[in-house]
Amino acid sequence: MKILLVCNKSPWPPKDGGSLATFHLAKALSQQGAQVTILAMNTSRHLSPVETIPVEISSSLEFYFLDMDTRIRFLSVVTDFLLPVQPYIAKRFFSQPFLKKLQELIHEKEFDILQFEGLYTLQYSKLIQLPCKTRIAYRPHNVEHKIWEDLAKQTSNPLRKVYFLRLSRKLKSFEVKLVNLYDFLVPISDPDKNTFMGMGNSKPSLTLPFGIFPDEFPSVEEPVNQHLFFIGALDWIPNQEGLKWFIREVWPGVKTRHPKMKLFIAGRNMPGNFETYLKADGIHFEGEVENSAGFIRNKTIMIVPLFSGRGMRVKIIEGMAHGRTVIATSKAAEGIAVTHNRNILLADTANEFFLSIEKVITDLKFAEELGREARLFALANFNNFDFAKRLIRFYRSV
């Protein structure tokens, strides 16, 4: 089976949730015998020269990167807010050179499946001409309008609330217009699938979560301390808002109760206005880390304080596979069939976060059992090889 993955950012190096989800699936599909080609927008925020891809990767996956300037322009944002036009957040991912390259690859390679990774690539589906045998699949990593809708509910700033609500409505209209412009829907979580069904999806669908490779998690290294850690892209607004909330509402109480406690933060593309929050006592910012496993290895408690966002949190699965204690909001764990107090701790208020942290710090036996169950759960339910087999069977059967 010949598959083309169309991406709005480079999946290499796989350092954030979106790139990990794409690269891991591509790798697993290739290992199951599929011929996988990747066409990606090479944006300034995720710039990655194709020449830097290791030979062991490029020998099994074929990559094409096209440079694209997706930087946000203030005037375009204002125009987008005032006028009833296609949302600028989507428009900035469209370019004629990318469309031309996509069309060239389609006719040159004659793919069986053309899989659009995310909403901002699906807009190209209306403009391409396909060979008769090629089918289109849509793999949304999120329901985009829901992210902004959630952000509008969370913010207390009236101007931000108005902007987020307007953007959410425009994105919803944009998403609805693209529903069914594909042959297969492959959402990353059941809640997302249900949302698309509510928007009118009538095409065959298969929920395909983010997967891991079990051999990359061979054993659990017991950490030498009980410090907290957060890892995630800091150019993603839901991560920013959730982390700010934790530092403002939860961290002072934890630090007062446990003066030697530290919070380690790792993430790429931190905005300049975030530095104030990182100056709080006990917080250590490590920036973009080369290897997430290395960052996680000597820390115990992963916090995931998300209150907006859809899809599935990749880092939760990775943290669980490492056998770490994960404390997350219900929103962050959405789409992952976890069990509170068995393989994860769910906390939606500042007090619940504080009590959860206190529990795992003071009850080491409970924390160890929670981490052990988390690891078993992740390895049993999120095997990439199983997901790739399932997806190929799904494409062939429908």
Salt bridges, closest charged atoms under 4 A:
ASP16 OD2 - LYS9 NZ 3.05
ASP16 OD2 - HIS46 NE2 3.58
ASP16 OD2 - ARG268 NH1 3.45
GLU62 OE2 - LYS109 NZ 3.12
ASP69 OD2 - ARG71 NH2 2.80
ASP69 OD2 - ARG73 NH2 3.02
ASP80 OD1 - LYS170 NZ 2.88
GLU104 OE1 - LYS101 NZ 3.97
GLU108 OE2 - LYS109 NZ 3.84
ASP112 OD1 - LYS133 NZ 3.42
GLU117 OE1 - ARG139 NH1 3.14
GLU117 OE1 - HIS141 NE2 2.83
GLU149 OE2 - LYS146 NZ 3.25
ASP150 OD2 - ARG310 NE 3.64
ASP150 OD2 - LYS331 NZ 3.23
GLU175 OE1 - HIS145 ND1 2.68
GLU216 OE2 - LYS27 NZ 3.49
GLU221 OE2 - ARG297 NE 3.31
ASP235 OD2 - ARG45 NH2 2.93
GLU241 OE2 - ARG160 NH2 3.03
GLU249 OE2 - ARG248 NE 3.23
GLU288 OE2 - LYS15 NZ 3.18
GLU290 OE1 - LYS15 NZ 3.47
GLU318 OE1 - LYS315 NZ 3.37
GLU334 OE1 - LYS331 NZ 3.82
GLU358 OE2 - ARG257 NE 3.00
GLU358 OE1 - HIS258 NE2 2.78
GLU369 OE1 - ARG372 NH2 2.50
GLU373 OE1 - ARG342 NE 3.61
